[in-house]
Amino acid sequence: MSECRRCRVDRAERHGAHGFGHTVKELARAWRAEFDRRFRPMGLSDTSWVVIWLLSEHGTLPQGRVAELLGVEGPTLVRLLDRMEKEGWVRRQPSETDRRVKLVALTGQARPVYDAMLDTGFALRDELMDDIPEEHVAIAHTVMLRLLDKLEALSGQNGQDRDEAGACPPCRPETTD
């Protein structure tokens, strides 16, 4: 990705905590953009691959919860799920316990797509980290996890959104949409 001279200078001047948040945001955006570029030939959009990943990891979820986890509004998700249903990757079904809730599940046709996504994702990770010592990666990961814990504590989310069984929201049994 080409960048302007100012971006290169700013990046070169970042040390320690100075610019750390900006660098994390920039890294996350660039990492996701590269995922998107590599997933596009599979017919996946930048959001559809996240839906497949979420449902593969957490199983069937209420449609409202999927929208919340993606950070999109309901109508935006409906259009995405319409396309994904046409592709045969997901199906929506009414909840048996609450007719206001629509559940979203992966189809068997999505499993090979998920497997290809994992292969592609692991290849990207390996490519990006091949010349970085494992101990540096481990330290960076530890720092990021500590920062996440601190941010969750600041927002009051540090484990408080878990249910009695300790399940995080995506892992909970079906809830109202």
Disulfide bonds with the S-S distance in Angstrom:
none
